[in-house]
């Protein structure tokens, strides 16, 4: 059964069939090869999505789309620009900082790419930055959407590995801020070397005025994250609160969401949510079948035999996840691999929350690496360029993120210190 499933999945990937269909078809053929009842597929696909924390995913996607349409993202850009936009290279730094703030509500990197990129990519091009650089910067910065809490991949890891989602969210703050600062430092130095961005401060609002205009937008992450960490509501309930808040601000306060635009937002959100849920359902069936076949135990024993120390295990896992992330969508990879790798990590004495940060940050790089980087496709759509033009500009950004990943991997305190303070560990 395992051989049939893996062969089918690899063949489907080679034929560029979508990830969800590839995993689902491999699972169905695996069931047939094992002469099991086909009702297993229906039952396990339903069980995979019949989990309360997963309800947060469509809500966070809808909240991100409402923020884009309701003028919240534009005001966040002006606020970020008022802070860092006055220096050479300030506009790329604004892109990173805006994505960090936007990520504190949206939970989705693709939503962040579209919402922030629709404003900043044209602005970067207008200020003389190459189109390919602007698109690469936006795609990379939007990766923060899944690292800064709340985060859809963290929710999926928590459900798959049976780890507290609240602890994962707390643990994501340190790595998210660290990566944001590293990216801002890199683009500042890079722009000075290239001589770009000498007029980035043109049209910048004062800090006070930008803060006043973005007041309602800035209050949103405070309410969402404060409510989660204050124990007022769960991460899933926070997603619903985010939708309600974005809708009220966009319709009643900023008055930029009309009925026709709301219908478009709802339609786009339903399609995006359905795609992710279909991936989760098929990946859940696949994970059930390989677990039933004993593959996780075999992989665990093999890893324990070959990688005999925590440092070697983390190095091997990072190398494998980096390659896997290039070809398999982040959500599917987490659902399939987290139940396999998390128990092995715990055997080596690695905190499952820290290991979750390593998995999420590593697989998030798959969003900005060809051939299946979803952020790249989103940025290409906004910038109206082909993917091949972005590759040379992407390499430095990938190296920066990879360097940050190594620090996050081997300095657990970066992820766990705040978690330990909040939960009294």
VOPAGU-2260 file (C-alpha; in pm, 1 decimal, decimal comma):
REM VOPAGU-2260
SITE   aa  ch    i         X         Y         Z
SITE  UNK   A    0       0,0       0,0       0,0
SITE  UNK   A    1     275,8     244,3      93,5
SITE  UNK   A    2     464,5     180,9    -230,3
SITE  UNK   A    3     150,1     241,6    -436,8
SITE  UNK   A    4      71,9     563,4    -250,8
SITE  UNK   A    5     422,8     710,8    -275,9
SITE  UNK   A    6     464,3     612,5    -641,0
SITE  UNK   A    7     127,4     763,2    -734,6
SITE  UNK   A    8     194,3    1084,0    -545,0
SITE  UNK   A    9     541,4    1134,8    -698,1
SITE  UNK   A   10     404,9    1062,9   -1046,2
SITE  UNK   A   11     122,8    1313,3    -998,2
SITE  UNK   A   12     368,3    1576,3    -877,4
SITE  UNK   A   13     583,0    1513,2   -1186,2
SITE  UNK   A   14     275,1    1566,0   -1404,3
SITE  UNK   A   15     210,0    1897,2   -1220,5
SITE  UNK   A   16    -124,5    1776,9   -1086,1
SITE  UNK   A   17    -238,1    1986,1    -788,2
SITE  UNK   A   18    -112,6    1880,6    -444,3
SITE  UNK   A   19    -458,5    1807,5    -303,7
SITE  UNK   A   20    -560,5    1587,8    -596,8
SITE  UNK   A   21    -222,7    1411,0    -596,1
SITE  UNK   A   22    -247,4    1323,4    -227,1
SITE  UNK   A   23    -613,5    1224,8    -255,3
SITE  UNK   A   24    -560,8    1001,8    -559,8
SITE  UNK   A   25    -260,0     835,3    -396,0
SITE  UNK   A   26    -468,8     766,3     -84,7
SITE  UNK   A   27    -759,9     617,6    -281,7
SITE  UNK   A   28    -529,2     388,6    -477,8
SITE  UNK   A   29    -360,6     288,9    -152,6
SITE  UNK   A   30    -696,9     186,4      -9,1
SITE  UNK   A   31    -769,3     -16,2    -322,2
SITE  UNK   A   32    -428,9    -185,3    -305,7
SITE  UNK   A   33    -498,4    -287,2      54,9
SITE  UNK   A   34    -848,7    -416,4     -34,2
SITE  UNK   A   35    -998,1    -189,6     231,2
SITE  UNK   A   36   -1347,3     -41,3     218,8
SITE  UNK   A   37   -1371,4     287,4      28,9
SITE  UNK   A   38   -1590,3     435,3     303,0
SITE  UNK   A   39   -1265,7     482,7     495,2
SITE  UNK   A   40   -1178,2     767,3     259,4
SITE  UNK   A   41   -1502,2     953,8     328,9
SITE  UNK   A   42   -1479,8     896,9     704,3
SITE  UNK   A   43   -1116,7    1006,6     741,1
SITE  UNK   A   44   -1149,5    1307,0     510,6
SITE  UNK   A   45   -1442,2    1425,6     720,3
SITE  UNK   A   46   -1254,1    1359,1    1045,4
SITE  UNK   A   47    -957,6    1560,2     915,3
SITE  UNK   A   48   -1163,8    1879,3     884,1
SITE  UNK   A   49   -1411,1    1811,8    1165,7
SITE  UNK   A   50   -1195,3    1992,9    1422,2
SITE  UNK   A   51   -1300,2    2311,1    1597,2
SITE  UNK   A   52    -961,1    2493,4    1569,8
SITE  UNK   A   53    -977,9    2463,2    1190,0
SITE  UNK   A   54   -1279,4    2695,2    1189,7
SITE  UNK   A   55   -1027,8    2975,8    1241,9
SITE  UNK   A   56    -889,0    2932,2     890,4
SITE  UNK   A   57   -1184,8    3063,8     684,2
SITE  UNK   A   58   -1238,9    3343,3     938,3
SITE  UNK   A   59    -877,5    3462,8     920,2
SITE  UNK   A   60    -885,5    3448,5     540,4
SITE  UNK   A   61   -1206,5    3654,9     538,6
SITE  UNK   A   62   -1059,0    3901,1     789,6
SITE  UNK   A   63    -753,6    3951,4     568,0
SITE  UNK   A   64    -967,6    4016,5     259,9
SITE  UNK   A   65   -1188,1    4258,8     451,9
SITE  UNK   A   66    -879,1    4447,3     570,2
SITE  UNK   A   67    -759,8    4480,1     211,8
SITE  UNK   A   68   -1094,7    4604,8      80,0
SITE  UNK   A   69   -1187,7    4815,8     382,6
SITE  UNK   A   70    -883,7    5044,3     373,0
SITE  UNK   A   71    -718,2    4899,5     682,7
SITE  UNK   A   72    -410,6    4774,6     497,2
SITE  UNK   A   73    -357,8    5113,0     325,6
SITE  UNK   A   74    -357,8    5294,0     658,7
SITE  UNK   A   75    -117,4    5041,7     806,5
SITE  UNK   A   76     119,8    5115,4     516,5
SITE  UNK   A   77     106,9    5489,0     592,0
SITE  UNK   A   78     169,6    5420,9     960,1
SITE  UNK   A   79     470,0    5196,9     888,8
SITE  UNK   A   80     606,6    5449,5     640,7
SITE  UNK   A   81     587,3    5724,4     902,6
SITE  UNK   A   82     819,8    5517,2    1123,9
SITE  UNK   A   83    1087,7    5387,7     884,4
SITE  UNK   A   84    1009,8    5558,4     552,7
SITE  UNK   A   85    1230,1    5861,9     608,1
SITE  UNK   A   86    1565,5    5687,9     549,3
SITE  UNK   A   87    1726,7    5561,8     229,8
SITE  UNK   A   88    1564,2    5224,5     163,5
SITE  UNK   A   89    1273,7    5327,3     385,1
SITE  UNK   A   90    1007,3    5206,1     142,7
SITE  UNK   A   91    1130,2    4842,5     139,4
SITE  UNK   A   92    1156,8    4863,6     518,5
SITE  UNK   A   93     798,4    4991,5     521,6
SITE  UNK   A   94     696,9    4681,3     327,4
SITE  UNK   A   95     850,1    4451,7     589,9
SITE  UNK   A   96     705,7    4643,8     885,4
SITE  UNK   A   97     357,9    4662,6     730,1
SITE  UNK   A   98     357,2    4288,3     664,2
SITE  UNK   A   99     457,9    4228,5    1025,6
SITE  UNK   A  100     164,9    4436,7    1154,8
SITE  UNK   A  101     -79,6    4295,5     899,6
SITE  UNK   A  102      33,0    3943,0     988,0
SITE  UNK   A  103     -78,5    4002,0    1345,9
SITE  UNK   A  104    -436,4    3972,0    1222,5
SITE  UNK   A  105    -452,0    3792,6     887,5
SITE  UNK   A  106    -273,2    3461,4     963,2
SITE  UNK   A  107    -220,1    3405,5     589,1
SITE  UNK   A  108      84,0    3490,5     377,6
SITE  UNK   A  109    -109,4    3495,3      50,5
SITE  UNK   A  110    -366,5    3738,1     192,6
SITE  UNK   A  111     -77,5    3954,5     315,3
SITE  UNK   A  112      85,6    3945,2     -29,8
SITE  UNK   A  113    -227,1    4069,5    -205,0
SITE  UNK   A  114    -339,1    4319,6      59,6
SITE  UNK   A  115      -3,9    4490,7     114,8
SITE  UNK   A  116     146,8    4421,1    -227,8
SITE  UNK   A  117    -140,1    4591,5    -409,7
SITE  UNK   A  118     -30,0    4914,8    -241,4
SITE  UNK   A  119     345,9    4883,3    -199,7
SITE  UNK   A  120     458,9    4709,7    -519,2
SITE  UNK   A  121     334,0    4999,4    -738,1
SITE  UNK   A  122     482,5    5247,1    -486,4
SITE  UNK   A  123     822,1    5074,6    -496,4
SITE  UNK   A  124     821,8    5072,1    -876,4
SITE  UNK   A  125     724,9    5441,6    -880,8
SITE  UNK   A  126    1025,3    5520,5    -658,4
SITE  UNK   A  127    1264,4    5353,7    -902,0
SITE  UNK   A  128    1297,6    5003,8    -760,9
SITE  UNK   A  129    1312,6    4722,4   -1019,7
SITE  UNK   A  130     978,2    4547,8   -1058,5
SITE  UNK   A  131    1132,0    4206,6    -991,5
SITE  UNK   A  132    1293,0    4333,0    -669,9
SITE  UNK   A  133     964,7    4484,4    -550,9
SITE  UNK   A  134     779,2    4158,4    -614,3
SITE  UNK   A  135    1052,2    3949,6    -446,3
SITE  UNK   A  136    1056,2    4176,4    -142,5
SITE  UNK   A  137     677,6    4161,8    -106,8
SITE  UNK   A  138     664,4    3782,7    -143,1
SITE  UNK   A  139     936,5    3741,1     121,2
SITE  UNK   A  140     790,8    3994,9     365,7
SITE  UNK   A  141     446,9    3833,3     336,4
SITE  UNK   A  142     598,8    3512,2     471,1
SITE  UNK   A  143     566,5    3681,4     810,5
SITE  UNK   A  144     192,5    3619,6     772,8
SITE  UNK   A  145     243,1    3259,3     885,2
SITE  UNK   A  146     515,9    3327,1    1144,8
SITE  UNK   A  147     372,9    3623,5    1338,1
SITE  UNK   A  148      68,6    3495,6    1531,5
SITE  UNK   A  149    -209,5    3427,1    1463,3
SITE  UNK   A  150     -97,9    3180,5    1199,0
SITE  UNK   A  151    -289,6    2922,4     998,5
SITE  UNK   A  152       9,1    2680,4     973,7
SITE  UNK   A  153      53,9    2704,1    1352,1
SITE  UNK   A  154    -310,1    2607,6    1396,9
SITE  UNK   A  155    -257,8    2309,7    1165,8
SITE  UNK   A  156      59,2    2204,2    1349,8
SITE  UNK   A  157    -116,7    2234,3    1684,7
SITE  UNK   A  158    -406,1    2018,0    1565,9
SITE  UNK   A  159    -180,5    1759,8    1396,2
SITE  UNK   A  160      79,3    1730,0    1673,0
SITE  UNK   A  161    -166,8    1785,0    1960,0
SITE  UNK   A  162      18,7    2092,4    2088,1
SITE  UNK   A  163    -139,5    2399,3    2250,4
SITE  UNK   A  164    -219,5    2655,2    1980,1
SITE  UNK   A  165    -202,9    2935,0    2237,8
SITE  UNK   A  166     154,5    2835,1    2328,7
SITE  UNK   A  167     248,0    2820,5    1960,3
SITE  UNK   A  168     112,0    3170,3    1905,4
SITE  UNK   A  169     311,1    3308,0    2200,1
SITE  UNK   A  170     624,0    3127,6    2077,3
SITE  UNK   A  171     587,0    3277,4    1727,8
SITE  UNK   A  172     628,0    3636,9    1846,5
SITE  UNK   A  173    1004,0    3615,0    1907,0
SITE  UNK   A  174    1096,8    3447,6    1575,8
SITE  UNK   A  175     857,6    3675,1    1384,6
SITE  UNK   A  176    1010,0    3995,3    1523,2
SITE  UNK   A  177    1362,1    3855,1    1477,8
SITE  UNK   A  178    1302,4    3777,2    1108,5
SITE  UNK   A  179    1137,0    4116,9    1055,8
SITE  UNK   A  180    1437,0    4301,3    1201,9
SITE  UNK   A  181    1678,8    4090,0     999,0
SITE  UNK   A  182    1491,0    4165,8     676,7
SITE  UNK   A  183    1473,6    4539,1     752,0
SITE  UNK   A  184    1845,8    4550,9     829,6
SITE  UNK   A  185    1924,0    4363,1     508,1
SITE  UNK   A  186    1713,2    4584,3     279,0
SITE  UNK   A  187    1853,9    4898,6     443,1
SITE  UNK   A  188    2213,9    4791,1     373,0
SITE  UNK   A  189    2128,0    4649,8      28,6
SITE  UNK   A  190    1956,5    4971,3     -83,5
SITE  UNK   A  191    2251,1    5182,6      31,4
SITE  UNK   A  192    2489,2    4959,3    -164,9
SITE  UNK   A  193    2268,7    4977,4    -475,0
SITE  UNK   A  194    2196,4    5348,2    -435,9
SITE  UNK   A  195    1820,2    5291,6    -435,0
SITE  UNK   A  196    1555,4    5475,5    -238,0
SITE  UNK   A  197    1711,3    5817,1    -183,3
SITE  UNK   A  198    1368,7    5979,0    -221,1
SITE  UNK   A  199    1166,9    5724,2     -24,5
SITE  UNK   A  200    1054,9    5987,0     225,9
SITE  UNK   A  201     856,3    6183,9     -32,8
SITE  UNK   A  202     489,6    6212,5      64,5
SITE  UNK   A  203     545,1    6059,2     408,1
SITE  UNK   A  204     294,2    6158,7     674,9
SITE  UNK   A  205     407,6    6266,6    1018,9
SITE  UNK   A  206     403,1    5993,5    1282,2
SITE  UNK   A  207     122,7    6160,8    1475,9
SITE  UNK   A  208    -102,9    6208,7    1173,6
SITE  UNK   A  209     -37,7    5855,7    1041,9
SITE  UNK   A  210    -109,2    5709,4    1384,9
SITE  UNK   A  211    -434,7    5906,2    1410,6
SITE  UNK   A  212    -551,7    5790,3    1068,1
SITE  UNK   A  213    -453,8    5428,4    1137,9
SITE  UNK   A  214    -588,6    5425,3    1493,5
SITE  UNK   A  215    -874,4    5184,4    1427,4
SITE  UNK   A  216    -651,1    4963,1    1213,0
SITE  UNK   A  217    -380,7    4949,9    1483,0
SITE  UNK   A  218    -636,1    4863,5    1747,6
SITE  UNK   A  219    -727,9    4546,1    1561,3
SITE  UNK   A  220    -416,1    4337,5    1641,8
SITE  UNK   A  221    -425,1    4468,4    1999,5
SITE  UNK   A  222    -779,5    4337,7    2044,1
SITE  UNK   A  223    -712,9    4005,3    1871,2
SITE  UNK   A  224    -381,6    3917,2    2034,0
SITE  UNK   A  225    -474,9    4073,4    2366,0
SITE  UNK   A  226    -795,5    3870,8    2372,8
SITE  UNK   A  227    -611,4    3545,9    2298,6
SITE  UNK   A  228    -330,9    3591,8    2549,8
SITE  UNK   A  229    -561,1    3744,0    2807,6
SITE  UNK   A  230    -778,3    3432,9    2801,1
SITE  UNK   A  231   -1085,3    3624,7    2684,2
SITE  UNK   A  232   -1134,7    3406,9    2377,4
SITE  UNK   A  233    -969,4    3114,9    2200,6
SITE  UNK   A  234    -769,4    3152,3    1876,8
SITE  UNK   A  235   -1070,6    3021,4    1686,0
SITE  UNK   A  236   -1304,5    3271,2    1848,6
SITE  UNK   A  237   -1043,4    3542,4    1786,2
SITE  UNK   A  238   -1071,4    3476,8    1412,9
SITE  UNK   A  239   -1445,9    3545,9    1426,9
SITE  UNK   A  240   -1381,8    3862,5    1630,0
SITE  UNK   A  241   -1129,5    3973,8    1364,7
SITE  UNK   A  242   -1392,9    3937,2    1092,9
SITE  UNK   A  243   -1651,5    4130,7    1292,7
SITE  UNK   A  244   -1405,3    4408,9    1373,4
SITE  UNK   A  245   -1277,7    4439,0    1013,7
SITE  UNK   A  246   -1635,8    4447,6     885,6
SITE  UNK   A  247   -1747,9    4716,5    1131,4
SITE  UNK   A  248   -1440,7    4934,7    1064,8
SITE  UNK   A  249   -1459,7    4889,8     686,8
SITE  UNK   A  250   -1834,7    4952,9     659,4
SITE  UNK   A  251   -1922,0    5197,8     937,2
SITE  UNK   A  252   -1599,5    5386,1    1016,4
SITE  UNK   A  253   -1386,4    5398,6     700,6
SITE  UNK   A  254   -1692,0    5340,3     479,0
SITE  UNK   A  255   -1489,6    5174,8     202,9
SITE  UNK   A  256   -1679,5    4845,0     189,9
SITE  UNK   A  257   -1997,7    4854,2     -15,6
SITE  UNK   A  258   -2244,7    4571,4     -72,8
SITE  UNK   A  259   -2101,6    4480,0    -417,6
SITE  UNK   A  260   -1744,9    4478,2    -284,0
SITE  UNK   A  261   -1854,9    4271,3      16,2
SITE  UNK   A  262   -1998,7    4007,7    -217,6
SITE  UNK   A  263   -1664,6    3993,9    -403,8
SITE  UNK   A  264   -1476,1    3958,1     -71,8
SITE  UNK   A  265   -1703,3    3676,7      45,6
SITE  UNK   A  266   -1670,9    3492,0    -284,2
SITE  UNK   A  267   -1289,8    3518,7    -282,7
SITE  UNK   A  268   -1273,7    3405,9      80,3
SITE  UNK   A  269   -1499,7    3105,1      19,0
SITE  UNK   A  270   -1285,0    2988,5    -272,1
SITE  UNK   A  271    -959,4    3028,0     -76,3
SITE  UNK   A  272   -1104,8    2850,1     227,9
SITE  UNK   A  273   -1240,8    2564,5      16,4
SITE  UNK   A  274    -900,0    2509,8    -146,2
SITE  UNK   A  275    -724,1    2488,5     192,0
SITE  UNK   A  276    -991,0    2263,3     343,1
SITE  UNK   A  277    -973,4    2029,6      43,1
SITE  UNK   A  278    -597,9    2001,8      93,5
SITE  UNK   A  279    -645,3    1934,1     465,5
SITE  UNK   A  280    -907,5    1666,1     399,8
SITE  UNK   A  281    -690,5    1477,3     151,2
SITE  UNK   A  282    -375,8    1518,1     361,5
SITE  UNK   A  283    -567,3    1387,6     663,8
SITE  UNK   A  284    -664,3    1071,5     475,7
SITE  UNK   A  285    -304,5    1027,4     357,4
SITE  UNK   A  286    -169,1    1073,6     711,1
SITE  UNK   A  287    -419,7     819,0     847,2
SITE  UNK   A  288    -316,0     556,8     592,5
SITE  UNK   A  289      60,1     594,8     639,8
SITE  UNK   A  290      12,7     589,0    1018,2
SITE  UNK   A  291    -191,8     270,8     985,9
SITE  UNK   A  292      87,8     122,5     774,8
SITE  UNK   A  293     339,3     197,9    1050,6
SITE  UNK   A  294     546,3     440,4     843,2
SITE  UNK   A  295     586,3     704,0    1118,3
SITE  UNK   A  296     727,3     443,7    1358,3
SITE  UNK   A  297     968,2     315,9    1094,6
SITE  UNK   A  298    1084,9     666,9    1008,9
SITE  UNK   A  299    1121,3     747,5    1376,5
SITE  UNK   A  300    1338,3     441,6    1441,0
SITE  UNK   A  301    1548,4     516,8    1133,4
SITE  UNK   A  302    1601,8     878,7    1236,6
SITE  UNK   A  303    1696,7     772,3    1588,0
SITE  UNK   A  304    1952,9     529,0    1446,3
SITE  UNK   A  305    2105,4     765,2    1189,5
SITE  UNK   A  306    2076,8    1103,0    1364,3
SITE  UNK   A  307    2188,4    1023,0    1714,4
SITE  UNK   A  308    2188,1    1372,3    1865,1
SITE  UNK   A  309    1931,8    1654,3    1879,3
SITE  UNK   A  310    2160,6    1886,8    1679,3
SITE  UNK   A  311    2202,4    1634,3    1397,8
SITE  UNK   A  312    1829,8    1556,3    1403,3
SITE  UNK   A  313    1737,7    1924,6    1367,6
SITE  UNK   A  314    1994,4    1971,1    1089,7
SITE  UNK   A  315    1862,0    1668,3     899,4
SITE  UNK   A  316    1499,6    1772,1     947,0
SITE  UNK   A  317    1574,0    2125,8     827,9
SITE  UNK   A  318    1744,4    1998,0     513,3
SITE  UNK   A  319    1454,3    1762,1     438,6
SITE  UNK   A  320    1182,8    2019,9     510,9
SITE  UNK   A  321    1353,8    2278,5     291,1
SITE  UNK   A  322    1339,7    2042,8      -8,1
SITE  UNK   A  323     987,5    1922,7      74,5
SITE  UNK   A  324     863,0    2279,7     112,2
SITE  UNK   A  325     972,7    2358,5    -242,4
SITE  UNK   A  326     733,3    2098,7    -384,5
SITE  UNK   A  327     449,9    2051,2    -134,0
SITE  UNK   A  328     210,9    2318,7      -8,1
SITE  UNK   A  329     283,6    2426,3     350,1
SITE  UNK   A  330     -51,3    2321,1     498,0
SITE  UNK   A  331     -36,2    1974,5     343,7
SITE  UNK   A  332     326,5    1924,7     447,6
SITE  UNK   A  333     252,2    2015,7     809,6
SITE  UNK   A  334     -52,3    1789,9     833,8
SITE  UNK   A  335     135,7    1492,1     688,0
SITE  UNK   A  336     473,7    1541,6     856,9
SITE  UNK   A  337     390,8    1687,6    1200,3
SITE  UNK   A  338     242,3    1361,7    1340,6
SITE  UNK   A  339     554,4    1178,9    1214,8
SITE  UNK   A  340     831,7    1415,5    1320,5
SITE  UNK   A  341     697,8    1574,6    1641,8
SITE  UNK   A  342     711,6    1248,5    1847,3
SITE  UNK   A  343    1068,3    1186,7    1728,0
SITE  UNK   A  344    1166,2    1541,0    1823,5
SITE  UNK   A  345    1020,3    1486,3    2170,5
SITE  UNK   A  346    1223,3    1162,8    2198,0
SITE  UNK   A  347    1537,2    1373,8    2146,7
SITE  UNK   A  348    1421,3    1610,5    2421,3
SITE  UNK   A  349    1316,7    1890,2    2186,4
SITE  UNK   A  350    1020,0    2094,7    2305,2
SITE  UNK   A  351     727,2    2032,4    2064,0
SITE  UNK   A  352     646,0    2405,6    2060,9
SITE  UNK   A  353    1003,6    2491,1    1960,5
SITE  UNK   A  354     995,0    2215,9    1698,0
SITE  UNK   A  355     670,3    2363,5    1566,8
SITE  UNK   A  356     845,4    2697,9    1514,3
SITE  UNK   A  357    1123,6    2522,1    1322,8
SITE  UNK   A  358     870,6    2343,4    1099,9
SITE  UNK   A  359     658,6    2651,4    1033,3
SITE  UNK   A  360     952,3    2883,6     955,2
SITE  UNK   A  361    1122,0    2622,8     735,9
SITE  UNK   A  362     814,1    2525,8     537,5
SITE  UNK   A  363     721,3    2893,7     504,8
SITE  UNK   A  364    1033,6    2929,1     290,0
SITE  UNK   A  365     858,2    2701,7      43,1
SITE  UNK   A  366     622,8    2993,0     -19,4
SITE  UNK   A  367     909,8    3193,5    -169,5
SITE  UNK   A  368    1104,6    2917,7    -345,8
SITE  UNK   A  369    1024,7    2788,5    -696,7
SITE  UNK   A  370     861,1    2590,9    -841,6
SITE  UNK   A  371     548,0    2601,0    -620,6
SITE  UNK   A  372     593,4    2912,6    -406,9
SITE  UNK   A  373     240,9    3046,8    -357,0
SITE  UNK   A  374     367,0    3388,7    -246,4
SITE  UNK   A  375     567,6    3415,1    -566,7
SITE  UNK   A  376     261,0    3350,7    -779,9
SITE  UNK   A  377      62,1    3608,7    -581,3
SITE  UNK   A  378     340,0    3868,6    -611,6
SITE  UNK   A  379     377,1    3795,8    -984,8
SITE  UNK   A  380       4,5    3854,8   -1026,4
SITE  UNK   A  381      19,4    4191,7    -850,0
SITE  UNK   A  382     342,5    4305,4   -1023,2
SITE  UNK   A  383     241,7    4155,2   -1360,5
SITE  UNK   A  384     576,9    3989,2   -1426,2
SITE  UNK   A  385     691,1    3632,2   -1489,3
SITE  UNK   A  386     841,8    3418,3   -1214,2
SITE  UNK   A  387    1177,5    3370,2   -1386,7
SITE  UNK   A  388    1252,6    3744,6   -1357,8
SITE  UNK   A  389    1232,9    3724,4    -977,8
SITE  UNK   A  390    1479,2    3442,7    -915,5
SITE  UNK   A  391    1800,9    3648,8    -899,5
SITE  UNK   A  392    1643,5    3893,5    -654,2
SITE  UNK   A  393    1497,5    3612,3    -443,1
SITE  UNK   A  394    1827,4    3439,6    -362,1
SITE  UNK   A  395    1951,6    3700,5    -109,2
SITE  UNK   A  396    1613,4    3703,7      66,5
SITE  UNK   A  397    1607,1    3323,3      93,3
SITE  UNK   A  398    1959,1    3330,1     241,6
SITE  UNK   A  399    1849,3    3584,5     503,0
SITE  UNK   A  400    1547,1    3374,2     603,2
SITE  UNK   A  401    1759,9    3057,5     609,5
SITE  UNK   A  402    2014,2    3226,8     837,9
SITE  UNK   A  403    1730,9    3328,9    1070,2
SITE  UNK   A  404    1601,6    2971,0    1062,9
SITE  UNK   A  405    1936,8    2840,2    1185,1
SITE  UNK   A  406    1929,4    3083,0    1477,8
SITE  UNK   A  407    1570,0    2987,0    1561,8
SITE  UNK   A  408    1660,9    2618,0    1538,4
SITE  UNK   A  409    1963,0    2624,2    1768,1
SITE  UNK   A  410    1858,0    2901,2    2006,8
SITE  UNK   A  411    1531,1    2764,5    2154,1
SITE  UNK   A  412    1509,9    3055,5    2397,1
SITE  UNK   A  413    1414,0    3282,4    2108,6
SITE  UNK   A  414    1087,3    3089,2    2079,2
SITE  UNK   A  415    1032,8    2961,9    2431,9
SITE  UNK   A  416    1130,5    3245,7    2667,0
SITE  UNK   A  417     807,5    3442,9    2621,0
SITE  UNK   A  418     602,6    3121,4    2628,5
SITE  UNK   A  419     765,5    3020,5    2957,5
SITE  UNK   A  420     702,9    3365,5    3108,9
SITE  UNK   A  421     334,8    3365,9    3010,8
SITE  UNK   A  422     260,4    3006,5    3107,9
SITE  UNK   A  423     494,1    2992,6    3408,0
SITE  UNK   A  424     710,8    2709,7    3278,5
